[in-house]
Amino acid sequence: MHKRFEDFITAMTRLVNDGPRDEPRILEEGTRLLGDLVRHDDWLEDRHAVPHPQFYQQYKLYCAPDDSFSVVSFVWGPGQKTPIHDHTVWGLIGMLRNAEVAQSFERDENTGTLTATQQARLEPGDVEAVSPTVGDIHQVVNAFDDRVSISIHVYGADIGKVRRHVFDPASGAAKEFVSGYAN
């Protein structure tokens, strides 16, 4: 494990485990910590940066022994995108290489209707937060059709085990899924 990444894990462990699990504090301080990590592109192992020709890849980089948080690399082949989905836990997305675009949605709980809200383009060093309290439904796409982009995600659970939802873009109907990992 690269020292820069090891130091990040140590700091995140301290942040998540010090005192009560205060989400606003974790998101604020975690944004700073993840921003410091993704401003440097010298630590991610090559095996966690391999694209797939058809599907984005989600590689587990670290998971706390108590599942209190996990760190994942998302590797986006040219033009690849996620379905519209949620997380059900807090999360931080930090851009490491190239760029991605995240389209946020609000969902009417009575009708299921999805309404597009803000769109954000993440460039290297940028960090964005998601959670049920700050906005949890989005779709992410590689901003480039001709190169790989990589983002680093930190979640308030072992995200590969969390029951989450994908949403039909037309009806807003939710379907449960568990993402797992590529490695």
N, CA and C of each residue as an Amber inpcrd file, in Angstrom:
protein
   549
   0.8510000  -1.1870000   0.0000000   0.0000000   0.0000000   0.0000000
   0.8910000   1.2440000   0.0000000   0.6220000   2.1560000  -0.8950000
   1.3660000   3.4110000  -0.9990000   1.1590000   4.2360000   0.2780000
   2.2010000   4.9060000   0.7340000   2.1280000   5.6840000   1.9770000
   1.0310000   6.7470000   1.9300000   0.8520000   7.4080000   0.7850000
  -0.1770000   8.4490000   0.6780000  -1.5690000   7.8470000   0.9450000
  -1.8230000   6.6740000   0.3520000  -3.1120000   6.0190000   0.5570000
  -3.2240000   5.5010000   1.9970000  -2.1540000   4.9570000   2.5300000
  -2.1400000   4.4810000   3.9170000  -2.4490000   5.6240000   4.8860000
  -1.8640000   6.7930000   4.6640000  -2.1360000   7.9610000   5.5130000
  -3.6020000   8.3890000   5.4000000  -4.1690000   8.3080000   4.2020000
  -5.5830000   8.6320000   4.0060000  -6.4680000   7.6680000   4.8030000
  -6.1760000   6.3780000   4.7390000  -6.9600000   5.3780000   5.4760000
  -6.8750000   5.6400000   6.9740000  -5.6930000   5.9530000   7.4680000
  -5.5190000   6.2580000   8.8910000  -6.3670000   7.4660000   9.2920000
  -6.3320000   8.5190000   8.4860000  -7.0940000   9.7330000   8.7930000
  -8.5970000   9.4820000   8.7040000  -9.0460000   8.7260000   7.7000000
 -10.4850000   8.4250000   7.5740000 -10.9490000   7.5540000   8.7390000
 -10.1270000   6.5970000   9.1480000 -10.4760000   5.7350000  10.2830000
 -10.6730000   6.5790000  11.5300000  -9.7580000   7.5000000  11.7600000
  -9.8680000   8.4010000  12.9090000 -11.1450000   9.2340000  12.8110000
 -11.4140000   9.7840000  11.6360000 -12.5960000  10.6320000  11.4330000
 -13.8890000   9.8570000  11.6860000 -13.9910000   8.6670000  11.1300000
 -15.2260000   7.8820000  11.2490000 -15.4220000   7.3560000  12.6710000
 -14.3270000   7.0370000  13.3620000 -14.4340000   6.4000000  14.6790000
 -14.3560000   7.3500000  15.8580000 -13.9510000   8.6090000  15.6610000
 -13.8550000   9.5610000  16.7740000 -15.2310000  10.1100000  17.1120000
 -15.7300000   9.7740000  18.2630000 -17.0000000  10.3100000  18.7250000
 -18.1820000   9.7290000  17.9720000 -19.3540000  10.3630000  18.1330000
 -20.5500000   9.8670000  17.4590000 -20.4120000  10.0440000  15.9400000
 -21.1060000   9.2150000  15.1970000 -21.0410000   9.2810000  13.7330000
 -21.8410000  10.4880000  13.2530000 -21.1600000  11.6030000  13.1640000
 -21.7420000  12.8900000  12.8000000 -21.5490000  13.0830000  11.2920000
 -22.6060000  12.7910000  10.5060000 -22.4810000  12.8310000   9.0420000
 -22.0040000  14.1780000   8.5080000 -22.5770000  15.3270000   8.9320000
 -22.0670000  16.5950000   8.3910000 -20.5590000  16.7780000   8.6200000
 -20.0670000  16.3890000   9.7870000 -18.6360000  16.5070000  10.0880000
 -17.8280000  15.5500000   9.2130000 -18.3240000  14.3120000   9.0550000
 -17.6300000  13.3290000   8.2150000 -17.5730000  13.8230000   6.7650000
 -18.6820000  14.3490000   6.2420000 -18.6960000  14.8360000   4.8620000
 -17.7560000  16.0340000   4.6850000 -17.7750000  16.9450000   5.6360000
 -16.9230000  18.1360000   5.5220000 -15.4450000  17.7730000   5.6220000
 -15.0690000  17.0870000   6.6680000 -13.6580000  16.7330000   6.8670000
 -13.2200000  15.6780000   5.8540000 -14.0960000  14.7250000   5.5430000
 -13.7750000  13.7010000   4.5530000 -13.5480000  14.3030000   3.1750000
 -14.2930000  15.3520000   2.8340000 -14.0820000  16.0470000   1.5600000
 -12.6660000  16.6020000   1.4880000 -12.2160000  17.1810000   2.5700000
 -10.8440000  17.7140000   2.6070000  -9.8220000  16.5940000   2.4650000
 -10.0070000  15.5010000   3.2270000  -9.0610000  14.3800000   3.1780000
  -9.0140000  13.7400000   1.7890000 -10.1930000  13.4880000   1.2010000
 -10.2280000  12.8710000  -0.1250000  -9.6630000  13.8250000  -1.1780000
  -9.9540000  15.1030000  -1.0450000  -9.3900000  16.0920000  -1.9740000
  -7.8740000  16.0770000  -1.9440000  -7.2960000  15.9760000  -0.7380000
  -5.8360000  15.8970000  -0.6110000  -5.2970000  14.6430000  -1.3010000
  -6.0240000  13.5300000  -1.2060000  -5.5870000  12.2810000  -1.8230000
  -5.6470000  12.3640000  -3.3450000  -6.7800000  12.8040000  -3.8960000
  -6.9530000  12.7600000  -5.3520000  -6.2400000  13.9010000  -6.0870000
  -5.6710000  14.8340000  -5.3520000  -4.8490000  15.8580000  -6.0070000
  -3.4970000  15.2810000  -6.4530000  -3.2190000  14.0560000  -6.0390000
  -1.9630000  13.3770000  -6.3970000  -2.3020000  12.0760000  -7.0990000
  -1.7790000  11.8930000  -8.2790000  -2.0490000  10.6720000  -9.0480000
  -0.7880000   9.8080000  -9.1130000  -0.3100000   9.4170000  -7.9360000
   0.9140000   8.6180000  -7.8700000   0.7810000   7.3990000  -6.9510000
  -0.4120000   7.0750000  -6.5320000  -0.5710000   6.0620000  -5.5010000
  -1.4660000   4.8870000  -5.8910000  -2.3550000   5.0420000  -6.8700000
  -3.2980000   3.9830000  -7.2290000  -2.5650000   2.8670000  -7.9810000
  -2.7170000   1.6390000  -7.4990000  -2.0690000   0.5020000  -8.1540000
  -2.6940000   0.2460000  -9.5200000  -1.8680000  -0.1370000 -10.4870000
  -2.3320000  -0.3820000 -11.8550000  -3.4760000  -1.3850000 -11.9020000
  -3.4620000  -2.3930000 -11.0430000  -4.5110000  -3.4200000 -11.0710000
  -5.8840000  -2.8780000 -10.6870000  -5.9230000  -1.7020000 -10.0620000
  -7.1720000  -1.0590000  -9.6830000  -7.5530000   0.0730000 -10.6400000
  -6.9130000   0.0780000 -11.8270000  -7.1570000   1.1170000 -12.8170000
  -7.4300000   0.5270000 -14.1980000  -7.8350000  -0.7310000 -14.2340000
  -8.0360000  -1.4380000 -15.4990000  -9.4870000  -1.2760000 -15.9730000
  -9.6860000  -0.7010000 -17.1520000 -11.0470000  -0.5620000 -17.6740000
 -11.5390000  -1.8650000 -18.2930000 -12.8460000  -1.9610000 -18.4400000
 -13.4940000  -3.0590000 -19.1530000 -14.0470000  -2.4490000 -20.4430000
 -14.0290000  -3.1800000 -21.5550000 -14.4980000  -2.5740000 -22.8060000
 -15.9770000  -2.1910000 -22.8220000 -16.8120000  -2.8230000 -21.9810000
 -18.2440000  -2.5330000 -22.0040000 -18.7770000  -1.8470000 -20.7560000
 -18.2330000  -2.1900000 -19.5810000 -18.8290000  -1.7560000 -18.3140000
 -17.8130000  -1.0340000 -17.4340000 -18.2800000  -0.0080000 -16.7140000
 -17.4010000   0.6100000 -15.7210000 -17.0370000  -0.4390000 -14.6760000
 -15.8880000  -0.2680000 -14.0550000 -15.3980000  -1.2170000 -13.0620000
 -15.3440000  -0.5560000 -11.6900000 -15.6950000  -1.3290000 -10.6670000
 -15.6780000  -0.8690000  -9.2800000 -14.7280000  -1.7920000  -8.5140000
 -13.5380000  -1.2660000  -8.1580000 -12.5260000  -2.0610000  -7.4570000
 -12.4690000  -1.6610000  -5.9850000 -12.5840000  -2.6500000  -5.1090000
 -12.4490000  -2.3710000  -3.6710000 -10.9810000  -2.1340000  -3.3530000
 -10.6830000  -0.9550000  -2.7890000  -9.3270000  -0.6180000  -2.3830000
  -9.1160000  -0.8660000  -0.8980000 -10.1880000  -0.6440000  -0.1030000
 -10.0950000  -0.8220000   1.3490000 -11.5010000  -0.9090000   1.9220000
 -11.6480000  -1.7260000   2.9490000 -12.8780000  -1.7470000   3.7280000
 -12.5030000  -1.8790000   5.1940000 -13.0340000  -1.0040000   6.0270000
 -12.7600000  -1.0670000   7.4630000 -13.2360000  -2.4080000   8.0080000
 -12.5250000  -2.9670000   8.9620000 -12.9130000  -4.2710000   9.5190000
 -14.3470000  -4.3230000  10.0430000 -14.8860000  -3.1780000  10.5130000
 -16.2600000  -3.1390000  11.0250000 -17.2550000  -2.6530000   9.9580000
 -16.8190000  -2.5720000   8.6990000 -17.6440000  -2.0980000   7.5770000
 -18.1190000  -0.6520000   7.7490000 -17.4420000   0.1320000   8.5970000
 -17.8680000   1.5130000   8.8340000 -17.5930000   2.4220000   7.6430000
 -16.6440000   2.0470000   6.7870000 -16.4330000   2.7710000   5.5400000
 -15.6370000   1.9010000   4.5760000 -15.7710000   2.2360000   3.2940000
 -15.0210000   1.5390000   2.2540000 -14.5020000   2.5570000   1.2500000
 -13.4440000   2.1620000   0.5460000 -12.8380000   3.0150000  -0.4800000
 -12.7660000   2.2040000  -1.7620000 -13.2110000   2.8070000  -2.8560000
 -13.3710000   2.1090000  -4.1250000 -12.8150000   2.9750000  -5.2460000
 -12.1770000   2.3440000  -6.2390000 -11.8490000   3.0810000  -7.4660000
 -12.8970000   2.7290000  -8.5100000 -13.4190000   3.7510000  -9.1730000
 -14.3310000   3.5640000 -10.2940000 -13.5480000   3.8740000 -11.5550000
 -13.4960000   2.9010000 -12.4520000 -12.7500000   3.0520000 -13.6920000
 -13.7560000   3.0900000 -14.8400000 -13.7730000   4.2150000 -15.5290000
 -14.7320000   4.4810000 -16.5850000 -14.0480000   4.3620000 -17.9300000
 -14.4650000   3.3990000 -18.7510000 -14.0140000   3.3600000 -20.1270000
 -14.6380000   4.5210000 -20.8810000 -14.1590000   4.7950000 -22.0950000
 -14.7160000   5.8990000 -22.8790000 -16.2400000   5.8230000 -22.9950000
 -16.9090000   6.9130000 -22.6220000 -18.3550000   7.0270000 -22.7720000
 -19.1990000   6.1870000 -21.8260000 -18.5960000   5.4330000 -20.9120000
 -19.3830000   4.5650000 -20.0230000 -20.1420000   5.3780000 -18.9810000
 -21.2850000   4.8080000 -18.5210000 -22.0990000   5.5000000 -17.5260000
 -22.8200000   4.4930000 -16.6440000 -23.2630000   4.9930000 -15.4990000
 -24.0560000   4.1890000 -14.5720000 -25.5290000   4.3260000 -14.9340000
 -26.3600000   3.4160000 -14.4360000 -27.7910000   3.7050000 -14.4550000
 -28.0710000   4.7810000 -13.3980000 -29.2660000   5.3190000 -13.3820000
 -29.6770000   6.2170000 -12.2960000 -29.7830000   5.3460000 -11.0460000
 -29.1170000   5.7630000  -9.9590000 -29.0430000   4.9180000  -8.7680000
 -28.9180000   5.7560000  -7.4960000 -29.0950000   5.0840000  -6.3550000
 -28.8620000   5.7190000  -5.0600000 -27.7660000   4.9600000  -4.3180000
 -27.4770000   5.3820000  -3.0820000 -26.4040000   4.7880000  -2.2830000
 -26.8950000   4.3030000  -0.9230000 -27.8530000   4.9850000  -0.3480000
 -28.4790000   4.7370000   0.9580000 -27.5540000   5.0090000   2.1480000
 -26.3100000   5.3630000   1.8940000 -25.3370000   5.7350000   2.9280000
 -24.5960000   6.9750000   2.4390000 -23.8710000   7.6490000   3.3350000
 -23.0800000   8.8020000   2.8990000 -21.9640000   8.3250000   1.9700000
 -21.5710000   9.2180000   1.0770000 -20.4830000   8.9050000   0.1670000
 -19.7740000  10.1580000  -0.3080000 -18.5150000   9.9830000  -0.6670000
 -17.7000000  11.0590000  -1.2250000 -17.0950000  10.5530000  -2.5250000
 -17.1180000  11.3750000  -3.5590000 -16.5680000  11.0180000  -4.8560000
 -15.4690000  12.0140000  -5.1660000 -14.2510000  11.5160000  -5.3450000
 -13.1100000  12.3650000  -5.6650000 -12.5560000  11.9980000  -7.0310000
 -12.3460000  12.9850000  -7.8750000 -11.8610000  12.7310000  -9.2350000
 -10.3490000  12.6360000  -9.2410000  -9.8440000  11.5110000  -9.7580000
  -8.4020000  11.2890000  -9.8150000  -7.8350000  11.5650000 -11.2050000
  -8.4490000  10.9780000 -12.2460000  -7.9350000  11.1250000 -13.6170000
  -9.0440000  11.5350000 -14.5670000  -8.7570000  12.5020000 -15.3920000
  -9.6760000  13.0030000 -16.4220000 -10.9410000  13.5820000 -15.8020000
 -12.1410000  13.1780000 -16.1850000 -13.3350000  13.8570000 -15.6610000
 -14.5670000  12.9790000 -15.8050000 -15.5630000  13.2620000 -14.9600000
 -16.8750000  12.6280000 -15.0640000 -17.9320000  13.6880000 -14.8280000
 -19.1360000  13.3780000 -15.3060000 -20.2740000  14.2770000 -15.1230000
 -21.3350000  13.5270000 -14.3240000 -21.8020000  14.1530000 -13.2480000
 -22.8420000  13.5630000 -12.4040000 -24.1200000  14.3860000 -12.5420000
 -25.1910000  13.7180000 -12.9340000 -26.5140000  14.3500000 -13.0270000
 -27.3170000  13.9140000 -11.8150000 -27.6920000  14.8580000 -10.9620000
 -28.4850000  14.5480000  -9.7680000 -29.9680000  14.5470000 -10.0990000
 -30.7320000  13.7730000  -9.3180000 -32.1730000  13.6780000  -9.4830000
 -32.8560000  13.7570000  -8.1240000 -34.0680000  14.2930000  -8.1180000
 -34.9610000  14.1980000  -6.9660000 -36.0820000  13.2550000  -7.3730000
 -36.5510000  12.4630000  -6.4190000 -37.6120000  11.4910000  -6.7110000
 -38.8260000  11.8030000  -5.8560000 -39.9710000  11.9510000  -6.4780000
 -41.2270000  12.1520000  -5.7690000 -41.6240000  10.8120000  -5.1660000
 -41.6630000  10.7370000  -3.8510000 -41.9540000   9.4660000  -3.1710000
 -43.3750000   8.9700000  -3.4420000 -44.2990000   9.8660000  -3.7690000
 -45.6780000   9.4530000  -4.0490000 -45.8500000   8.8800000  -5.4480000
 -45.2160000   9.5260000  -6.4410000 -45.4090000   9.0900000  -7.8270000
 -44.2140000   8.3210000  -8.3920000 -43.0370000   8.4530000  -7.7560000
 -41.8250000   7.8360000  -8.2750000 -41.1470000   8.6680000  -9.3470000
 -41.7810000   9.7490000  -9.7690000 -41.2450000  10.5710000 -10.8480000
 -39.8690000  11.1360000 -10.4900000 -38.9480000  11.0410000 -11.4420000
 -37.6060000  11.5980000 -11.2670000 -37.5230000  12.9550000 -11.9570000
 -36.9350000  13.9190000 -11.2710000 -36.7100000  15.2420000 -11.8280000
 -35.2200000  15.5360000 -11.7790000 -34.6270000  15.8250000 -12.9330000
 -33.2130000  16.1880000 -12.9760000 -33.0220000  17.5210000 -12.2590000
 -31.9870000  17.5890000 -11.4430000 -31.6850000  18.8330000 -10.7250000
 -30.3190000  19.3180000 -11.2140000 -29.3630000  19.4200000 -10.3340000
 -28.0680000  19.9790000 -10.7330000 -27.1870000  18.9490000 -11.4280000
 -26.2950000  19.4780000 -12.2580000 -25.3070000  18.6460000 -12.9310000
 -23.9370000  19.1730000 -12.5270000 -23.0110000  18.2500000 -12.2330000
 -21.6720000  18.6540000 -11.8200000 -20.6360000  17.9190000 -12.6510000
 -19.6360000  18.6470000 -13.0980000 -18.4990000  18.0460000 -13.7930000
 -17.3560000  18.0120000 -12.7940000 -16.8350000  16.8310000 -12.5360000
 -15.7190000  16.6800000 -11.6130000 -14.4260000  16.5440000 -12.3950000
 -13.4780000  17.3970000 -12.0540000 -12.1350000  17.3990000 -12.6290000
 -11.1720000  16.8900000 -11.5630000  -9.9420000  16.5100000 -11.9360000
  -9.0060000  16.0010000 -10.9370000  -8.8880000  16.9290000  -9.7270000
  -9.0120000  16.3240000  -8.5400000  -8.9510000  17.0630000  -7.2800000
 -10.3050000  17.4780000  -6.7420000 -11.3530000  17.4530000  -7.5780000
 -12.7020000  17.8230000  -7.1240000 -13.3210000  16.6940000  -6.3090000
 -14.1580000  17.0630000  -5.3360000 -14.8650000  16.0900000  -4.4940000
 -16.3180000  16.5140000  -4.3960000 -17.2120000  15.5320000  -4.4790000
 -18.6530000  15.7510000  -4.3470000 -19.1930000  14.7640000  -3.3100000
 -20.2240000  15.1770000  -2.5600000 -20.8350000  14.3120000  -1.5420000
 -22.2110000  13.8390000  -1.9910000 -22.5690000  12.6300000  -1.5510000
 -23.9170000  12.0800000  -1.7190000 -24.3390000  11.4670000  -0.3980000
 -25.6320000  11.4620000  -0.1480000 -26.2170000  10.7560000   0.9930000
 -27.7150000  11.0190000   0.9640000 -28.4750000  10.2190000   1.6870000
 -29.9080000  10.4800000   1.7510000 -30.2330000  11.8740000   2.3090000
 -29.3220000  12.4840000   3.0720000 -29.5930000  13.7980000   3.6610000
 -29.1960000  14.9590000   2.7570000 -28.2500000  14.7500000   1.8220000
 -27.7940000  15.8590000   0.9700000 -28.1140000  15.6500000  -0.5080000
 -28.7410000  14.5470000  -0.8490000 -29.0460000  14.2110000  -2.2380000
 -28.3520000  12.9160000  -2.5970000 -29.1310000  11.8960000  -2.9210000
 -28.5570000  10.5580000  -3.0300000 -28.7850000   9.8790000  -4.3690000
 -29.5500000  10.4770000  -5.2590000 -29.8580000   9.8140000  -6.5290000
 -29.1300000  10.5450000  -7.6480000 -28.3390000   9.7860000  -8.4190000
 -27.6540000  10.4040000  -9.5520000 -27.3050000   9.3780000 -10.6180000
 -26.8430000   9.8920000 -11.7490000 -26.2910000   9.0890000 -12.8280000
 -24.9420000   9.7110000 -13.1640000 -23.9420000   8.8630000 -13.3530000
 -22.5870000   9.3460000 -13.6100000 -22.1210000   8.8200000 -14.9540000
 -21.4290000   9.6900000 -15.7010000 -20.9150000   9.3140000 -17.0170000
 -19.4750000   9.8130000 -17.1540000 -18.6410000   9.0080000 -17.8030000
 -17.3050000   9.4600000 -18.1680000 -17.4790000  10.6650000 -19.0810000
 -16.8000000  11.7470000 -18.7830000 -16.9230000  12.9730000 -19.5770000
 -16.2590000  12.8460000 -20.9500000 -15.5180000  11.7640000 -21.1570000
 -14.7740000  11.6090000 -22.4080000 -15.2040000  10.3690000 -23.1750000
 -15.2450000  10.4950000 -24.4920000 -15.5420000   9.3690000 -25.3760000
 -14.2740000   8.7100000 -25.9100000 -13.1140000   9.2310000 -25.5230000
 -11.8700000   8.7280000 -26.1000000 -10.7950000   8.3740000 -25.0790000
 -11.1390000   8.3790000 -23.7780000 -10.1320000   8.0380000 -22.7650000
 -10.7870000   7.5490000 -21.4800000  -9.9800000   6.8970000 -20.6760000
 -10.4190000   6.3590000 -19.3870000 -10.4030000   7.4680000 -18.3450000
 -11.3990000   7.4780000 -17.4760000 -11.4330000   8.3720000 -16.3210000
 -11.5240000   7.5170000 -15.0640000 -10.9460000   8.0030000 -13.9730000
 -10.9510000   7.2530000 -12.7100000 -11.3230000   8.1830000 -11.5660000
 -12.2960000   7.7370000 -10.7660000 -12.6730000   8.4660000  -9.5540000
 -12.5250000   7.5290000  -8.3530000 -12.3000000   8.1320000  -7.1980000
 -12.1450000   7.3950000  -5.9440000 -13.3430000   7.7290000  -5.0670000
 -14.0270000   6.6840000  -4.5920000 -15.2440000   6.8530000  -3.8060000
 -15.0210000   6.3230000  -2.3960000 -15.5540000   7.0360000  -1.4230000
 -15.5270000   6.6080000  -0.0250000 -16.9750000   6.5610000   0.4320000
 -17.3840000   5.4420000   1.0240000 -18.7700000   5.2670000   1.4580000
 -18.8400000   4.8950000   2.9350000 -19.9490000   5.2280000   3.5760000
 -20.1540000   4.9540000   4.9890000 -20.6260000   3.5410000   5.2660000
 -20.1170000   2.5670000   4.5270000 -20.4210000   1.1360000   4.6910000
 -19.5690000   0.4010000   3.6590000 -19.6110000  -0.9240000   3.6850000
 -18.9970000  -1.7090000   2.6030000 -19.9780000  -1.6430000   1.4420000
 -19.7610000  -0.6960000   0.5270000 -20.7470000  -0.4110000  -0.5200000
 -21.0130000  -1.6230000  -1.4120000 -20.0800000  -2.5220000  -1.5080000
 -20.2800000  -3.7200000  -2.3190000 -21.3200000  -4.6620000  -1.7600000
 -21.7060000  -4.4790000  -0.4910000 -22.7040000  -5.3320000   0.1790000
 -24.0380000  -4.6270000   0.4090000 -24.0870000  -3.3170000   0.1850000
 -25.2650000  -2.5180000   0.5250000 -26.3830000  -2.7340000  -0.5010000
 -27.5920000  -2.9630000   0.0030000 -28.7710000  -3.0560000  -0.8750000
 -29.1660000  -1.6390000  -1.2520000 -29.1010000  -1.3760000  -2.5710000
 -29.3910000  -0.0470000  -3.0930000 -30.4410000  -0.1700000  -4.1830000
 -30.6420000   0.9070000  -4.9440000 -31.6800000   0.9170000  -5.9650000
 -31.1770000   1.5300000  -7.2700000 -31.6410000   0.9620000  -8.3740000
 -31.5520000   1.6190000  -9.6780000 -32.9650000   2.0530000 -10.0140000
 -33.0610000   3.1300000 -10.7990000 -34.3590000   3.7160000 -11.1030000
 -34.5860000   3.7620000 -12.6060000 -35.7830000   3.3680000 -13.0170000
 -36.1670000   3.4660000 -14.4200000 -36.2930000   4.9470000 -14.7690000
 -35.5920000   5.4220000 -15.8130000 -35.6300000   6.8490000 -16.1250000
 -37.0170000   7.3650000 -16.5070000 -37.8450000   6.5410000 -17.1100000
 -39.1750000   6.9870000 -17.5520000 -40.1870000   6.9990000 -16.4200000
 -40.2480000   5.9020000 -15.6550000 -41.2850000   5.7870000 -14.6240000
 -40.7910000   6.1190000 -13.2210000 -39.4660000   6.0450000 -13.0020000
 -38.9230000   6.2400000 -11.6660000 -39.0300000   5.0020000 -10.8010000
 -39.5310000   3.9010000 -11.3590000 -39.6640000   2.6660000 -10.5880000
 -38.2960000   2.2150000 -10.0770000 -38.2810000   1.7790000  -8.8140000
 -37.0360000   1.3600000  -8.1780000 -36.8840000  -0.1560000  -8.2410000
 -35.6500000  -0.5940000  -8.4690000 -35.3150000  -2.0150000  -8.4580000
 -34.0720000  -2.1780000  -7.5740000 -34.1350000  -3.0980000  -6.6300000
 -33.0370000  -3.2910000  -5.6940000 -31.8550000  -3.9970000  -6.3680000
 -30.6320000  -3.6290000  -5.9490000 -29.4240000  -4.3130000  -6.4310000
 -28.3350000  -4.2200000  -5.3690000 -27.3390000  -5.0830000  -5.4790000
 -26.1250000  -5.0570000  -4.6760000 -24.9880000  -5.0410000  -5.6860000
 -24.1010000  -4.0430000  -5.5940000 -23.1150000  -3.8420000  -6.6610000
 -21.9680000  -4.8420000  -6.6660000 -21.4970000  -5.2780000  -5.5070000
 -20.2950000  -6.1160000  -5.4810000 -19.1020000  -5.3510000  -6.0060000
 -18.0450000  -6.0930000  -6.3870000 -16.8090000  -5.4760000  -6.8660000
 -16.2690000  -6.2500000  -8.0710000 -15.4320000  -5.6080000  -8.8580000
 -14.7950000  -6.2520000 -10.0010000 -13.6280000  -7.1260000  -9.5640000
 -13.0370000  -6.8570000  -8.3900000 -11.8940000  -7.6550000  -7.9260000
 -12.2780000  -8.5890000  -6.8010000
